[in-house]
Amino acid sequence: MTRTSPGPTVGVVGGGQLGRMLGEAAAPLGVELVVADPTPDCPAAPVVRDQLVGGFEDESTIRELAERADVLTFEIELADPDALERVAEETGTPVHPAPETLRTIQDKLVQKRRLADAGVPVPEFRGVDTTDELREACEELGYPAMLKARTGGYDGRGNVPVSGPDDAEAAMDEVAGPAMVEEMVDFERELAVMGCLGDGERDTFPVTETVHREEILRESVAPARASDEVRERAREVALDVLDAMDGRGVFGIELFQTSEPRSGSEGEILLNEIAPRPHNSGHWTIEGCHTSQFEQHVRAVLGEPLGTTEIRDPTVSANILGDVDERQDAVMDGEESVLSTARAHLHWYGKREVYPLRKMGHVTMTGDDRDGLLAEVGELRDGLTFRR
Amino acid sequence: MTRTSPGPTVGVVGGGQLGRMLGEAAAPLGVELVVADPTPDCPAAPVVRDQLVGGFEDESTIRELAERADVLTFEIELADPDALERVAEETGTPVHPAPETLRTIQDKLVQKRRLADAGVPVPEFRGVDTTDELREACEELGYPAMLKARTGGYDGRGNVPVSGPDDAEAAMDEVAGPAMVEEMVDFERELAVMGCLGDGERDTFPVTETVHREEILRESVAPARASDEVRERAREVALDVLDAMDGRGVFGIELFQTSEPRSGSEGEILLNEIAPRPHNSGHWTIEGCHTSQFEQHVRAVLGEPLGTTEIRDPTVSANILGDVDERQDAVMDGEESVLSTARAHLHWYGKREVYPLRKMGHVTMTGDDRDGLLAEVGELRDGLTFRR
């Protein structure tokens, strides 16, 4: 390997906040990014070498990206695995993680089946195409259950709780497409593990505790406030998940710690979902670890050595979400309190418009006492408001 | 204050490695950079919003920069204070630090006089315009002495040791312009303090120990391996220096810790030189502190609150210098060993060409034992070589 100028170039499908933070992490390493995103002047644009304006599924854009890059990756699951596969073959530019892994993850039913087959503990689930099938499945799984669109859902979109047989028809209508239904897991807490596959090596970041409201991640606490045994079991499950993935990169692995030990499972950890990319629950690693999840992804997709995943200090981060009623230009007040708090870090994603619950940035704080950090970061975040 | 997209914009005269690292630090804060530099695709270019291609003294370029920015700053002392002053007046865009401070610092004789007048302890010095004046000054200061060009020198360039009266004529010829001569300080170690002036606040980063060879900085160790008393005295001197500066920003303050206590001075710290900008001896703050010197400079020039200057862990950084015989395309081998060492961080500046002793990047490591870190970082750095 060598360093040159311009340096190795990573082509990224998607240029949202994840692309932006990939760019921030790549620069010190001498790695350049070119991103492809349909929104002109996307969040990543000001911090990367170049943006190609084009859709996530637009093959000519992806081909241009491949021609300018040493390796292709994606920061959004809407990337098209077929197009990526064809472009990789035509241009010789490798894609990481493998398009086949992206394809598997895009369909929540296929994802769950693949992982269950690989021995990863998952909640009980069934594929359902009709209201009758949904009712039948729920008879076995019990009410309430969670109906999920097989594709396209994120941040809770596409997920519909079903509390009884009378809900089934409306729920199927709402999902409006291929679906799966899962038992509603009674969990003690939600956890996430950022796993990484490098060139012949694999590793996990310390287990993160995630706090959701309205199915959207609000805060991440690291290390998770769980027992050593639970954290170790979460790491084991994450390593099993990594073994079922193809290609290199960072994977966001969301888990449930169940309230009761489960029969038929080795422990109380169940897999919820996987993202084949850096994940919101790993943003804390920017300040909390020696290597951030973004630097790790850059290293991994280029086939360079992974960095240490060791934690530096207990760390909490909180998402800044749009607290507005409708889509409008983003003007946020109150960041002075974040900037004037020692060990608090503001991350602004550079989105021009805010809409309800849109992820606009995050605040991270390092320290010793996770409960205190969680309270303090929450308060700092709550002090940030968008003008209406 | 607010955050918007695009965010507040800092216009930077100069787009070398300091501009690049300013851009890396500004991005998470939602702050954009536009840099002006005569070299197309300068090191900062790939990580900032835009580069204007133009000379550091080119007033039309600086005016365009001012029109696109909320505040102007500079990352190179070759910036023209007169042009900055005129442009600030014409456009209303403020300049930080103040052009008057830049003007003072550009002339080493004026700098020393100003600081001596402000009560800052400095080595004995004299302005000299002729060989006779040089010999006369050296009679008072003693041989050997150090003759310095008043303007334009850096990394030891423009500095000529004078070991006896017979050297004087050749030394004056070599400097070839307005000069000053200083006593040769017998120092125990060299120190540096990154000082910062914010909007109504001032602070210093932990005192750094700097190791030079051939008058070029090679390694920085933080905190300096000096007594608490020496470090406290260095901080006091740095604060006195800051009080003599106008405008906001980070200042690199280079100091000598003398081998013997000095009469006529309160302690054993003497000021060597000041840079009105982030400085090589503060690069370790990127990993070593909660706030880096680059983030601090961005905060300061925008008038936003300063971040904490608290250290996270003892940290050492080592410069990667061109180990070649002549100017050529930069291709560096050996970075794999840096990337595979836990807690080691590679910083590559993106320069297309390497020449002898050119600063091409640096390696930083955090840990506990500074002696061990210094040995290990030195070894990692020495393993990086440029193809000839």
Interface residues (C-beta under 8 A of the other chain):
Chain A: M1 T2 R3 T4 S5 P6 G7 R20 M21 G23 E24 A27 P28 L29 G30 E32 D41 P43 P46 V47 V48 R49 I286 E287 H290 R299 E304 P305 G307 T308 E310 R312 D313 D329 A330 V331 M332 D333 E335 E336 L339 S340 A342 R343 H345 L346 H347 W348 Y349 G350 K351 R352 G361 T366 R387
Chain B: M1 T2 R3 T4 S5 P6 G7 R20 M21 G23 E24 A27 P28 L29 G30 E32 D41 P43 P46 V47 V48 R49 I286 E287 H290 R299 E304 P305 G307 T308 E310 R312 D313 D329 A330 V331 M332 D333 E335 E336 L339 S340 A342 R343 H345 L346 H347 W348 Y349 G350 K351 R352 G361 T366 R387
